[in-house]
């Protein structure tokens, strides 16, 4: 997703106070310090979901770190990126503190379209511990490792979000020819919370649609709908 611009960030992109904040992250716990209307205090809904998806741009990475528990998993499945520390999370998103029309990181707009979720009894993920014999160990362990990461974290609330993303690119994106183009796509994020803070956060987004708009892959093939061998009437 958009955090992949973080590989372009340089020391000069950070203000002195941001560099100092990053150095301190290994030694401190981040507290949200918000009132009863805050992201962490209130029951989650489409409003808190919109807050989360735009907060890195509107509020800055320093504040958003407080949305996450001290032990958490953040994963972008399309690009196989996983974050488990607030130091890494800050590095991934501080770039967008300085994003805008003239920034190399472009302009990114997210709109939350739907939200499903509720509070629940404290629990954690149910895990299948049986590996089928037909799976090679290397493939099985690689694919399930991300799924199992954080599965032991207890949660008392969950949320499933669907959003759309518009990005105006001022530079190429992860080696793809995006400079000067605007792309749009959709995605989903599933989050689990404990005491109002995120313990698991996993995102899927339609990379194929993104790549189609950059001319890298062909559009969807709908010919299967008109297969003459499978007509029902």
CORKA-V251152 format. One record per residue. N is the residue number from 1. PHI is phi in radians with two decimals (* if undefined). BURIAL is # if it has 16 or more other C-alpha atoms within 10 Angstrom, else .. Layout:
BEGIN
N&PHI&BURIAL  N&PHI&BURIAL
END
This chain:
BEGIN
1&*&#  2&-1.10&.  3&-1.13&#  4&-1.15&#  5&-1.11&#  6&-1.06&#  7&-1.22&.  8&-1.66&.  9&-1.25&#  10&-2.19&.  11&-0.95&.  12&-1.22&.  13&-1.33&.  14&-1.76&#  15&-1.28&.  16&-0.95&.  17&-1.19&.  18&-1.24&#  19&-1.11&.  20&-1.14&.  21&-1.07&.  22&-1.10&#  23&-1.14&.  24&-1.38&.  25&-1.05&.  26&-1.25&.  27&-1.99&.  28&-2.25&.  29&-1.71&.  30&-1.66&#  31&-1.83&.  32&-1.32&#  33&1.08&.  34&-1.83&.  35&-1.52&.  36&-1.19&.  37&-1.62&.  38&-1.33&.  39&-1.00&#  40&-1.36&#  41&-1.53&#  42&-1.62&.  43&-1.11&#  44&-1.25&#  45&-2.73&#  46&-1.15&#  47&-1.21&.  48&-1.18&#  49&-1.13&#  50&-1.13&#  51&-0.99&#  52&-1.06&#  53&-1.23&#  54&-1.91&#  55&-1.13&#  56&-1.07&#  57&-1.55&#  58&-1.56&.  59&-2.00&.  60&1.69&#  61&-1.09&#  62&-1.02&#  63&-1.29&.  64&-1.21&#  65&-0.97&#  66&-1.21&#  67&-1.27&#  68&-1.83&#  69&-1.16&#  70&-1.11&#  71&-1.93&.  72&-2.67&#  73&-2.24&#  74&-2.12&#  75&-2.46&#  76&-1.80&#  77&-1.26&.  78&-1.02&.  79&-1.85&.  80&0.90&.  81&-1.96&.  82&-2.24&#  83&-2.21&#  84&-2.29&#  85&-2.27&#  86&-1.24&#  87&-1.11&#  88&-1.16&.  89&-1.08&#  90&-1.11&#  91&-1.04&.  92&-1.23&#  93&-2.02&#  94&-1.10&#  95&-0.95&#  96&-1.48&#  97&-1.09&#  98&-2.00&#  99&-1.41&.  100&2.88&.  101&-1.00&.  102&-1.85&.  103&-1.47&.  104&-1.09&#  105&-1.64&#  106&1.29&#  107&-2.14&#  108&-2.21&#  109&-2.13&.  110&-2.06&#  111&-2.24&#  112&-1.35&#  113&-1.80&.  114&-2.58&.  115&-2.49&#  116&-2.13&.  117&2.98&#  118&-2.98&.  119&-1.36&#  120&-2.69&.  121&-1.14&.  122&-0.95&.  123&-2.82&.  124&-2.48&.  125&-1.11&.  126&-1.49&.  127&-2.08&.  128&-1.54&.  129&-1.73&.  130&-1.72&.  131&-1.67&.  132&-1.08&.  133&-1.12&.  134&-1.31&.  135&-1.55&.  136&-1.08&.  137&-0.98&.  138&-1.08&.  139&-1.16&.  140&-1.08&.  141&-1.16&.  142&-1.13&.  143&-1.32&.  144&-1.48&.  145&-1.00&.  146&-1.18&#  147&-1.13&.  148&-1.38&.  149&-1.10&#  150&1.46&#  151&-1.12&#  152&-1.48&.  153&-1.23&#  154&-1.34&#  155&-2.35&#  156&-2.25&#  157&-2.83&#  158&-2.46&#  159&-2.67&#  160&-2.14&#  161&-2.09&#  162&-2.16&#  163&-2.44&#  164&-2.11&#  165&-2.36&#  166&-1.99&.  167&-2.21&#  168&-1.76&#  169&-1.71&#  170&-1.69&#  171&-2.47&#  172&-1.12&.  173&-2.06&#  174&0.94&.  175&1.43&.  176&-1.73&.  177&-1.32&.  178&-1.82&#  179&-0.97&.  180&1.43&.  181&-1.97&.  182&-2.02&#  183&-2.04&#  184&-2.34&#  185&-2.83&#  186&-2.16&#  187&-2.79&#  188&-2.33&#  189&-2.35&#  190&-1.96&#  191&-2.24&#  192&-2.16&#  193&-2.16&#  194&-2.27&#  195&0.92&.  196&1.48&#  197&-1.94&#  198&-1.34&#  199&-1.91&#  200&-2.37&#  201&-2.57&#  202&-2.22&#  203&-2.10&#  204&-2.03&#  205&-2.50&#  206&-1.43&.  207&-1.09&.  208&-1.10&#  209&-1.10&#  210&-1.02&#  211&-1.19&#  212&-1.06&.  213&-1.18&#  214&-1.61&#  215&1.32&.  216&-1.65&.  217&-2.42&.  218&-1.24&.  219&-1.23&.  220&-1.13&.  221&-1.73&.  222&-1.83&.  223&-1.12&.  224&-1.06&.  225&-1.18&.  226&-1.95&.  227&-1.06&.  228&-1.14&.  229&-1.33&.  230&-2.13&.  231&-1.27&.  232&-1.71&.  233&-2.66&.
END
